Every structure is written in C-alpha cells, then in structure tokens.
Amino acid sequence: MTTPPVRPATDADAPPAAAARRSPLSIATATLIGTSVEWYDFGIYSTAAALVFPKLFFPEMSPALGLLSSFATLAVGSLGRPLGAILFGHIGDRYGRKHALIGSLLLMGLSTFLIGLLPSYAVAGALAPALLLVIRVLQSLAVGGEWGGAVLYAVENAPPHRKALYGSFPQIGDGIGFFLATGVFTLASMPGHEALLAWAWRVPFLLSSVLVLTGLVIRSRLEESPEIKEALREEREGDGVAAKLPLLDVARSSWRSWLLATGAFLVTIGGFYVIVTFMSAYAVSHLGFTDAQTSAAGMFASVVVIVFTPLTALLGDRFGVRRVTLVGMAAHPVVAFPMFWLAGSHSVVGLWAGMGLGMLASTIAYATVGTMITEWFPPRVRYTGLSLGYQIAGLIGGGAIPPLAQWLAGSSGASWTPVAVLFIVMALVSIGCVALHRRMTAPDSASSAAAIGTATVPQETR
C-alpha cells in the first residue's frame, strides 16, 4: 500500500492561540513595537546630539568642535551595530527569532534609560563623555539585532501576495518611534533652552522605559513561523542544514549578497541622518530656528514616514519591490538641493517642506528595501546576513555620515552644498548595488526567494 504524502503544516493546522499570534494585527504589533522603541531611542539621541550634548558633555570646546565631537559619539558608538548583528543574528538563526528580538529590545531600553541618568561634564568631568560613549556602544549593540529580526519575522509570517506590506511594518515603527522622539523633545524644549540643558533633556530618555516594558509583554507572546519551527526541529534531530556559525556561512557562500546589501542600505540610513541630524543642527545654528521649531519639523518628517510607508509597500506588492525601491533611491538626487533651498527660506513652512521632501524620498526606498534584500539570503543565515548588511550600512550612514557632513559643511557649518552632493553620491552607490545584484547569479538568492514563497510576487522583486 502506498503511503500518502505528508502535507506541510499550515496555519490552519495550528492551535487557535498560535494562529492568533500570527494574525496580521499581532505580527504588526510585535514588529512595530520593537522598531518604535529602537527609533525612539535613536531619535532622541540624534536630536540631543545636535541640540544639547555639545554643551553638556563637551563644554570646553568651541561650538563647532563640540558639535563635531557630539556627532562623533554617533560614529564611535555605532561600532556596536555590526557586533549586535553578529550576536543577535546568531541567536535568531540558531535558536529562533523570538529570543533574539526580546534580548535586543531589553538591552536597547536599558541603555537608553541609563543615558537619562548620566552626569554632565560639569559634574563628572571627562568621565561624563566617556560613560556616554560606553552606553552608546551598548545601545548600538542592541539595535544591531533589532531591525533585521523584525523584518524577518514580518516577512516570514506574511502571505505571498503581501510580503512588502508585512515587511514594511518595522519601517512604520521607525516613523512612530521618531514621531514620539521628536514630540517628546518638542515638549521638553518648551520651558526654554536653559531648562532643556538643566534637566528637561533627561525626560525623553527616562520615558523610554514605558515603551520597553510594553514591548517586552507583547514580544513574550510571539509565535515562530512554521518555516522556522521546522528548521529548528530538523536541527535538533540532526538532519537539518542550519549553520553552526551563521557568520562563517555568510562569509563563505553569501558574501556577495552581504556586500551589495550593505551598499543598497546606505542611502536609506545615511540619507536619514543627513535629513534629521545634520539639517536639525544646521537649522538651529545657521538658519535661526529654535529647538522647538526644529523638533516640530522632525515630527512632520516622521508623519511622512508613517503615512507613506504602507502606501509605498502596497505599490511594491503590486509592481515589484525592486522597482519601487529603485524609484525611491532615484528620488534622492532629485530632492538633494531643493530640500536645502526650502529650509533656507527661513520660514517654518519651508523647514517643514525641506525635511518632509527629503524624508519622502527616503521613505519610498526604505519601505520596500528590507523585503527585497530578505530574498537575497537563504533561511539558515537570513537573520545574520540581513542584519549584518543593514548594520554595516548603519555604521557608515549613522556613524560616519553625520560627522562627515559637518566636516564638509566647514568649520562654521554654513555650507550645505557639499552635504547635498554627499546625499547624491550615497544614492548612486545604493542604486548601483541593487542593479549589480540583479545581474549577479547567486544560488543563495534563488533558494532564498523560493523559501519565503515569492513565486507569486512579481518578477521585478528578484
């Protein structure tokens, strides 16, 4: 008698509670909350680095050098991002996405809370900026494992025709987190600049604990996707192909995809920091805007992210994520000069329009780039490969770009033209990497695309 074939397990076979934990609402919430915390924490740090840290932690330097040193903490601290990608990528690929996502969120929240308790230079001397730098490294270590795991959890639990929409949930969280960060900083700025320097800057950092506790409760209820459950089961039974050291497997078999992913992510991360960090400092120091006005412009930019991310993702599901991502990347050179012209009008509306225009280009590319690059790696190393590419780009874009932009602007920080050119160069690098991957024949890309069910996704996604 012929044994009937074994039918793969589906969500229909799952217990009702498990299926509910993989519902669209639960997946959206679980991935939104983590990246909301991540970008809330990074948003308040970036804003503080531009507005208050130079005077709090580097008061003995000139204003220009103090600002450059403050931005340098972004650069040096970001060294933890690729280490976090390796650490949490290993956990996520070997032991499941849930463990990695909970660990990264806990470390991120604790680090941000501790920054709110730091003494200033006036109290602790040189120890103050040293402690700031150490905690910043821990914060970056946590963010190294957050975004990639959130994107993977969303995409791996998505129906085939909604990969881009589900994969955009973490990016929506970015906008929500940054909206909350700029909103809280706007409120903290209202008592005036002196009060902001004296005590109010601590409030946004301490409030992060509320988001973290909420996120930990939600993520404790996560249910792994059927695909990952099966891979972990096979490994436990000794018949799986999961890499014992995912990092080495990425280096051996997927290094081309990793390098190209790094370049593809560059403009979405580096461009964000040009729009938010450099333009915020430029608006306050050279355009005459107040801290509150600049923070409000940042809030408007975050609304652009929240509104246009899901709309762009739906277009990605309809027309192909690769095509839509390239449109967003190509928009960066188009808006590079106009966004500074608008901000330079010295009107609040112009500042909002300038930051919003730049953020719109960034959002169109960022909404779908994660889903696109997820397909570039096989399941056994997907967490490590995706996270490492994103975080190396973060090390460059979030660490090196802000101080580089400040240096290009000159000692007075008044020349934005070289910064606009830098914005364009990053876009061209990202476009080139996506185009090169299109031409590259890589078995790991093909197997990955098949593994996450992209057969029904338009050909332009690959």
C-alpha positions as MATLAB code, in Angstrom:
seq = 'MTTPPVRPATDADAPPAAAARRSPLSIATATLIGTSVEWYDFGIYSTAAALVFPKLFFPEMSPALGLLSSFATLAVGSLGRPLGAILFGHIGDRYGRKHALIGSLLLMGLSTFLIGLLPSYAVAGALAPALLLVIRVLQSLAVGGEWGGAVLYAVENAPPHRKALYGSFPQIGDGIGFFLATGVFTLASMPGHEALLAWAWRVPFLLSSVLVLTGLVIRSRLEESPEIKEALREEREGDGVAAKLPLLDVARSSWRSWLLATGAFLVTIGGFYVIVTFMSAYAVSHLGFTDAQTSAAGMFASVVVIVFTPLTALLGDRFGVRRVTLVGMAAHPVVAFPMFWLAGSHSVVGLWAGMGLGMLASTIAYATVGTMITEWFPPRVRYTGLSLGYQIAGLIGGGAIPPLAQWLAGSSGASWTPVAVLFIVMALVSIGCVALHRRMTAPDSASSAAAIGTATVPQETR';
ca = [
       0.000    0.000    0.000;
       1.359    3.417   -0.959;
       1.941    5.792    1.896;
       0.176    9.090    1.250;
       2.469   12.093    1.027;
       2.879   14.169    4.126;
       1.128   17.511    3.777;
       3.150   20.505    5.025;
       1.793   22.114    8.155;
      -0.126   25.344    7.625;
      -1.693   27.961    9.844;
      -4.957   26.074    9.512;
      -3.363   23.180   11.426;
      -2.078   25.417   14.212;
      -3.899   25.688   17.523;
      -6.222   28.729   17.642;
      -3.978   30.557   20.114;
      -0.892   30.064   17.941;
      -2.737   31.114   14.795;
      -3.972   34.238   16.579;
      -0.405   35.136   17.487;
       0.423   35.081   13.770;
      -2.546   37.219   12.746;
      -1.816   40.396   10.783;
      -2.572   42.547   13.837;
      -0.299   40.561   16.166;
       2.549   40.497   13.626;
       2.212   44.223   13.009;
       2.188   44.981   16.732;
       5.145   42.730   17.539;
       7.334   44.208   14.805;
       6.118   47.790   15.200;
       6.801   47.988   18.912;
      10.437   46.949   18.693;
      11.431   49.298   15.918;
       9.342   52.047   17.522;
      11.472   51.701   20.639;
      14.630   51.472   18.525;
      13.944   54.666   16.604;
      12.528   56.466   19.602;
      15.807   55.791   21.374;
      17.951   56.656   18.375;
      15.758   59.650   17.550;
      16.137   61.249   20.970;
      19.870   60.520   20.934;
      20.332   62.081   17.480;
      18.295   65.124   18.450;
      20.165   65.508   21.731;
      23.478   65.093   19.895;
      22.547   68.067   17.737;
      20.918   70.313   20.353;
      22.256   69.685   23.874;
      25.129   67.193   24.081;
      27.783   69.639   22.782;
      27.195   71.939   25.787;
      26.549   69.168   28.315;
      29.432   66.835   27.534;
      31.891   68.936   25.501;
      31.596   72.447   27.007;
      35.331   73.266   26.931;
      35.445   73.022   23.127;
      34.405   75.632   20.598;
      30.770   75.338   19.445;
      31.798   73.855   16.079;
      34.232   71.366   17.605;
      31.784   70.461   20.351;
      29.114   69.689   17.768;
      31.578   67.633   15.766;
      32.584   65.696   18.902;
      28.928   65.104   19.746;
      28.297   63.714   16.280;
      31.442   61.617   16.668;
      29.768   59.708   19.508;
      27.280   58.587   16.870;
      30.180   57.324   14.776;
      32.227   55.613   17.502;
      29.170   54.276   19.266;
      27.875   52.765   16.038;
      30.764   50.306   16.100;
      28.470   48.155   18.211;
      25.913   47.770   15.409;
      27.678   45.071   13.347;
      28.660   43.265   16.558;
      24.994   43.265   17.527;
      24.074   41.917   14.092;
      26.502   39.027   14.588;
      25.382   38.295   18.156;
      21.619   38.530   17.710;
      21.824   37.137   14.171;
      23.478   34.029   15.598;
      20.754   33.697   18.224;
      17.990   34.295   15.689;
      19.336   31.825   13.103;
      20.211   29.110   15.625;
      17.548   29.399   18.312;
      14.655   31.336   16.795;
      13.633   34.913   16.096;
      11.744   35.358   19.382;
      14.776   35.018   21.675;
      16.811   37.493   19.633;
      14.015   40.047   19.434;
      13.368   40.012   23.181;
      17.075   40.303   24.011;
      17.705   43.220   21.663;
      14.697   45.141   22.967;
      15.712   44.685   26.600;
      19.293   45.862   26.016;
      18.133   48.817   23.927;
      15.727   50.075   26.558;
      18.144   49.665   29.442;
      20.898   51.581   27.611;
      18.621   54.483   26.762;
      17.321   54.721   30.323;
      20.892   54.883   31.643;
      21.732   57.800   29.333;
      18.967   59.754   31.070;
      20.774   59.255   34.385;
      24.238   60.347   33.237;
      26.045   63.232   34.971;
      27.161   66.139   32.807;
      30.732   67.311   32.250;
      30.214   69.987   34.902;
      29.585   67.262   37.498;
      31.840   64.367   36.460;
      34.422   65.958   34.163;
      35.916   63.764   31.445;
      34.171   60.711   32.906;
      30.821   62.023   31.616;
      31.547   61.808   27.855;
      33.365   58.503   28.446;
      30.268   56.999   30.075;
      28.101   58.422   27.303;
      30.254   56.666   24.731;
      30.189   53.303   26.560;
      26.399   53.330   26.896;
      26.084   54.437   23.281;
      28.042   51.328   22.226;
      25.642   49.125   24.217;
      22.698   50.910   22.611;
      24.179   50.278   19.162;
      24.831   46.626   20.040;
      21.124   46.218   20.732;
      19.962   47.978   17.581;
      22.266   45.694   15.605;
      19.874   42.807   16.161;
      16.538   44.611   16.191;
      15.619   45.730   12.695;
      16.672   42.611   10.781;
      14.791   40.309   13.151;
      11.646   42.433   12.998;
      11.645   42.472    9.182;
      12.243   38.732    9.011;
       9.503   37.923   11.491;
       7.055   40.024    9.463;
       8.054   38.684    6.029;
       8.284   35.033    7.108;
       4.758   35.191    8.529;
       3.268   37.104    5.577;
       1.008   35.698    2.835;
       2.825   35.544   -0.531;
       0.951   38.492   -2.043;
       1.598   40.775    0.945;
       5.328   40.322    1.610;
       6.121   44.013    1.057;
       3.250   45.263    3.217;
       4.161   42.991    6.139;
       7.859   43.761    5.649;
       7.052   47.471    5.935;
       5.659   47.154    9.465;
       9.084   47.709   11.081;
       9.608   50.769    8.888;
       6.272   52.175   10.071;
       7.605   51.592   13.576;
      10.600   53.727   12.630;
       8.269   56.606   11.845;
       6.211   56.124   15.005;
       9.331   55.950   17.159;
      10.820   59.052   15.608;
       7.473   60.868   15.868;
       7.353   60.090   19.576;
      11.004   61.109   19.991;
      10.608   64.458   18.270;
       7.268   65.031   20.006;
       8.707   64.432   23.460;
      11.741   66.580   22.641;
       9.453   69.334   21.404;
       7.647   69.281   24.757;
      10.956   69.125   26.616;
      12.134   72.207   24.681;
       9.116   74.335   25.605;
      10.412   75.528   29.011;
      13.315   77.093   27.132;
      16.858   76.234   26.162;
      18.261   76.738   29.662;
      15.737   74.342   31.199;
      16.422   71.878   28.389;
      20.121   71.898   29.249;
      19.500   71.786   33.003;
      17.061   68.876   33.299;
      14.429   68.567   30.569;
      16.703   66.680   28.146;
      16.643   63.685   30.519;
      12.877   63.208   30.334;
      12.748   61.652   26.804;
      15.430   59.119   27.745;
      13.758   58.082   31.002;
      10.339   57.734   29.345;
      11.704   55.012   27.061;
      11.133   52.508   29.881;
       7.376   52.703   29.267;
       7.755   51.630   25.633;
      10.241   48.897   26.518;
       8.018   47.278   29.140;
       5.091   47.331   26.709;
       7.236   45.765   24.001;
       8.531   43.003   26.261;
       4.985   41.972   27.168;
       3.975   41.836   23.509;
       7.079   40.009   22.313;
       6.839   37.387   25.037;
       3.753   36.137   23.163;
       5.480   35.782   19.797;
       4.961   32.576   17.821;
       7.692   31.488   15.384;
       6.697   30.997   11.739;
       6.075   27.364   10.588;
       9.167   27.583    8.365;
      11.469   28.499   11.252;
       9.882   25.953   13.576;
      10.573   23.224   11.031;
      14.183   24.355   10.519;
      14.821   24.361   14.272;
      13.194   20.939   14.644;
      15.382   19.463   11.896;
      18.490   20.876   13.532;
      17.563   19.396   16.915;
      17.016   15.979   15.280;
      20.349   16.183   13.483;
      19.010   16.184    9.914;
      18.967   19.934    9.263;
      21.428   22.143    7.405;
      21.416   25.098    9.788;
      24.814   26.723   10.081;
      26.601   26.185   13.387;
      28.196   29.593   12.892;
      25.931   31.635   10.585;
      28.568   34.366   10.259;
      31.056   31.949    8.682;
      28.381   30.627    6.349;
      27.576   34.161    5.210;
      31.296   34.794    4.621;
      31.656   31.588    2.595;
      28.522   31.439    0.480;
      26.683   34.762    0.652;
      29.413   37.378    0.870;
      28.470   38.990   -2.455;
      24.879   39.455   -1.317;
      26.105   40.825    2.008;
      28.366   43.441    0.383;
      25.686   44.507   -2.082;
      23.074   44.638    0.683;
      25.349   46.964    2.634;
      25.590   49.327   -0.322;
      21.863   49.096   -1.039;
      21.005   50.141    2.527;
      23.458   53.060    2.533;
      21.250   55.871    1.261;
      18.214   54.882    3.339;
      20.282   55.117    6.556;
      22.851   57.770    5.667;
      20.200   59.894    3.999;
      18.036   59.742    7.117;
      20.858   61.112    9.262;
      21.549   63.911    6.781;
      17.867   64.885    6.837;
      17.383   64.628   10.585;
      20.716   65.118   12.345;
      22.616   67.492   10.045;
      19.596   69.539    8.979;
      18.475   69.913   12.622;
      21.864   71.281   13.659;
      22.026   73.481   10.539;
      18.524   74.858   11.156;
      19.338   75.879   14.739;
      22.899   77.141   14.313;
      22.647   78.926   10.942;
      19.008   79.437    9.994;
      17.874   80.868   13.324;
      15.180   78.311   14.167;
      14.506   77.405   17.789;
      14.932   73.921   19.247;
      11.150   73.509   19.427;
      10.643   74.593   15.794;
      13.302   72.167   14.610;
      11.851   69.302   16.634;
       8.395   70.067   15.231;
       9.795   69.845   11.699;
      11.201   66.452   12.644;
       7.729   65.408   13.815;
       6.303   66.366   10.446;
       9.001   64.311    8.707;
       8.072   61.313   10.839;
       4.406   61.698    9.836;
       5.584   61.425    6.233;
       7.191   58.089    7.131;
       4.082   56.772    8.896;
       1.688   57.743    6.088;
       3.720   56.850    3.015;
       5.418   53.644    4.180;
       2.332   51.376    3.915;
       1.194   53.090    0.713;
       4.604   52.511   -0.863;
       4.642   48.900    0.350;
       1.295   48.230   -1.322;
       2.777   49.564   -4.563;
       5.694   47.193   -4.008;
       3.329   44.229   -3.760;
       1.588   45.402   -6.926;
       4.521   46.406   -9.138;
       7.518   44.676   -7.539;
       9.642   45.683   -4.559;
      12.831   46.079   -6.571;
      11.211   48.543   -8.970;
       9.660   50.637   -6.202;
      12.873   50.616   -4.160;
      14.835   51.931   -7.141;
      12.292   54.713   -7.654;
      12.859   55.816   -4.070;
      16.630   55.680   -4.397;
      16.494   57.660   -7.646;
      14.380   60.328   -5.925;
      17.245   61.219   -3.554;
      19.363   63.072   -6.172;
      16.226   64.897   -7.315;
      15.448   66.314   -3.854;
      19.031   66.828   -2.603;
      19.263   70.536   -3.462;
      15.564   71.529   -3.199;
      15.290   70.316    0.407;
      18.085   72.690    1.454;
      16.685   75.533   -0.650;
      13.319   75.159    1.072;
      14.876   75.031    4.550;
      16.975   78.083    3.660;
      13.833   80.164    3.096;
      13.984   80.924    6.855;
      10.285   80.120    7.239;
       8.871   77.359    9.419;
       6.819   76.092    6.478;
       9.968   75.964    4.351;
      11.808   73.965    7.008;
       8.923   71.511    7.252;
       8.758   71.218    3.475;
      12.508   70.693    3.139;
      12.729   67.960    5.754;
       9.471   66.397    4.552;
      10.639   66.297    0.935;
      13.877   64.563    1.841;
      12.044   62.127    4.098;
       9.559   61.277    1.348;
      12.368   60.101   -0.930;
      13.875   58.136    1.940;
      10.520   56.544    2.795;
       9.821   55.327   -0.733;
      13.140   53.473   -0.783;
      13.083   52.323    2.841;
       9.535   50.914    2.783;
      10.463   48.022    0.482;
      14.241   47.643    0.643;
      14.073   45.243    3.604;
      11.656   42.896    1.866;
      13.781   42.990   -1.276;
      17.037   42.151    0.491;
      15.441   39.420    2.615;
      15.234   37.417   -0.602;
      18.978   37.682   -1.128;
      19.838   35.233    1.702;
      18.935   31.580    2.391;
      16.876   30.858    5.536;
      19.716   29.267    7.516;
      21.692   32.557    7.624;
      18.996   35.088    6.786;
      18.945   36.856   10.154;
      22.730   37.220   10.191;
      23.077   38.228    6.532;
      20.260   40.774    6.514;
      21.229   42.286    9.874;
      24.923   42.461    9.068;
      24.328   44.212    5.743;
      21.962   46.693    7.372;
      24.224   47.384   10.328;
      27.438   47.814    8.348;
      25.492   50.381    6.335;
      24.346   51.824    9.669;
      27.949   52.043   10.844;
      28.721   54.115    7.753;
      25.457   56.000    7.346;
      24.595   56.531   11.007;
      28.135   56.752   12.351;
      30.404   58.291    9.744;
      27.931   60.389    7.746;
      26.874   62.950   10.447;
      30.441   63.996   11.370;
      31.465   63.809    7.703;
      28.570   66.073    6.752;
      29.538   68.509    9.497;
      33.154   68.480    8.303;
      32.100   69.023    4.678;
      29.972   71.969    5.792;
      33.145   73.670    7.029;
      34.309   74.898   10.405;
      31.357   77.285   10.591;
      28.926   74.611    9.403;
      27.323   77.059    6.982;
      27.988   75.390    3.597;
      25.347   72.775    2.814;
      26.228   72.255   -0.881;
      28.889   69.541   -0.239;
      26.373   67.780    2.015;
      23.809   67.728   -0.795;
      26.457   66.230   -3.079;
      27.179   63.575   -0.437;
      23.449   62.815   -0.363;
      23.511   62.237   -4.129;
      26.641   60.052   -4.021;
      25.073   57.742   -1.435;
      22.019   57.328   -3.668;
      24.154   56.415   -6.672;
      26.045   53.801   -4.635;
      22.778   52.195   -3.496;
      21.299   52.180   -6.996;
      24.474   50.586   -8.343;
      24.395   47.803   -5.737;
      20.769   46.914   -6.476;
      21.456   46.902  -10.215;
      24.565   44.754   -9.753;
      22.702   42.183   -7.686;
      20.110   41.951  -10.442;
      22.843   40.784  -12.827;
      24.597   38.538  -10.354;
      23.861   34.802  -10.482;
      23.738   33.624   -6.871;
      22.325   30.246   -5.815;
      21.670   31.582   -2.317;
      19.405   34.303   -3.729;
      17.389   31.825   -5.758;
      16.952   29.407   -2.880;
      16.028   32.209   -0.509;
      13.401   33.604   -2.850;
      11.824   30.175   -3.179;
      11.989   29.580    0.553;
       9.955   32.620    1.549;
       7.288   31.964   -1.027;
       7.987   34.674   -3.602;
       6.769   32.638   -6.541;
       3.624   34.736   -6.641;
       5.480   38.015   -6.259;
       6.180   39.966   -9.462;
       9.448   39.103  -11.183;
      10.742   42.613  -10.515;
      11.246   41.700   -6.847;
      14.183   39.463   -7.739;
];
